[in-house]
Amino acid sequence: MAKATELRELDEADLGQRLVDSRKELFNLRFQLATGRLDNVSRIGVLRKEIARLLTLRTERESGIVPVARRAPAAAKTPRRAASARRSRVTEEE
């Protein structure tokens, strides 16, 4: 499975071809599952996510959306201990 950053580097033709290939592979895996010959069932979920990722990238390109760069998560405003202490006080008062 490729990451979105890797897929964004592909051109339209390669992106479309990967989408077609992924859909064919998913079809074949579903067929194997129905006939009882599938060994790795988790591959179906991986392919579904990859297809969704490819469709999302195609939609981004068609609509001209620029993806937002991932940022580091912001630090919590209150420490966990303070938050849990506050919750326990509320339950004691009730």
C-alpha positions in Angstrom: 0.0 0.0 0.0 1.4 3.4 -1.0 1.1 6.5 1.1 -0.8 9.5 -0.1 2.4 11.5 -0.4 3.9 8.9 -2.8 0.6 8.8 -4.8 0.5 12.5 -5.2 3.8 12.4 -7.1 2.1 10.2 -9.8 0.7 11.7 -13.0 -3.0 11.3 -14.0 -2.4 8.2 -16.2 -0.4 6.3 -13.5 -3.0 7.2 -10.9 -5.8 6.0 -13.1 -3.9 2.8 -13.9 -3.3 2.1 -10.2 -7.0 2.6 -9.6 -7.9 0.1 -12.3 -5.4 -2.5 -11.0 -6.5 -2.1 -7.4 -10.1 -2.6 -8.4 -9.3 -5.7 -10.4 -7.3 -7.2 -7.6 -10.1 -6.4 -5.1 -12.6 -8.2 -7.5 -10.3 -11.2 -7.7 -9.9 -11.3 -3.9 -13.6 -11.2 -3.4 -14.0 -14.0 -5.8 -11.4 -16.1 -3.9 -13.2 -15.3 -0.7 -16.5 -16.5 -2.1 -14.9 -19.8 -3.3 -13.0 -20.3 0.0 -9.5 -20.0 -1.5 -8.5 -16.7 0.1 -5.6 -17.0 2.6 -5.1 -13.3 3.5 -8.5 -11.8 4.2 -6.9 -8.5 5.5 -5.7 -7.7 2.0 -9.3 -6.8 1.1 -9.4 -4.0 3.7 -6.0 -2.7 2.6 -7.2 -2.6 -1.0 -10.4 -0.8 -0.1 -8.4 1.9 1.7 -6.0 2.2 -1.2 -8.9 2.6 -3.7 -10.5 5.3 -1.4 -7.2 7.1 -1.2 -6.8 7.0 -5.0 -10.3 8.3 -5.5 -9.7 11.1 -3.0 -6.6 12.2 -4.8 -8.4 12.2 -8.1 -11.2 14.3 -6.6 -8.6 16.7 -5.1 -7.0 17.2 -8.5 -10.3 17.6 -10.3 -11.6 20.2 -7.9 -8.2 22.0 -7.5 -8.0 21.4 -3.8 -4.5 21.8 -2.3 -3.9 19.3 0.5 -3.0 20.7 3.9 0.4 19.6 5.1 0.3 17.5 8.3 1.2 19.4 11.4 2.4 18.1 14.7 -0.5 17.7 17.2 -0.9 20.7 19.5 -0.1 20.2 23.1 -3.0 19.7 25.4 -4.0 22.8 27.3 -4.5 21.0 30.6 -2.4 18.1 31.8 -4.1 14.8 32.0 -3.8 14.6 35.8 -5.7 17.9 36.2 -8.4 16.8 33.8 -8.9 13.5 35.6 -8.9 15.2 39.0 -11.6 17.6 37.8 -13.7 14.6 36.6 -13.4 12.8 39.9 -14.4 16.0 41.8 -17.5 16.3 39.6 -18.5 12.7 40.3 -18.0 13.1 44.1 -20.2 16.2 44.2 -23.1 14.5 42.5 
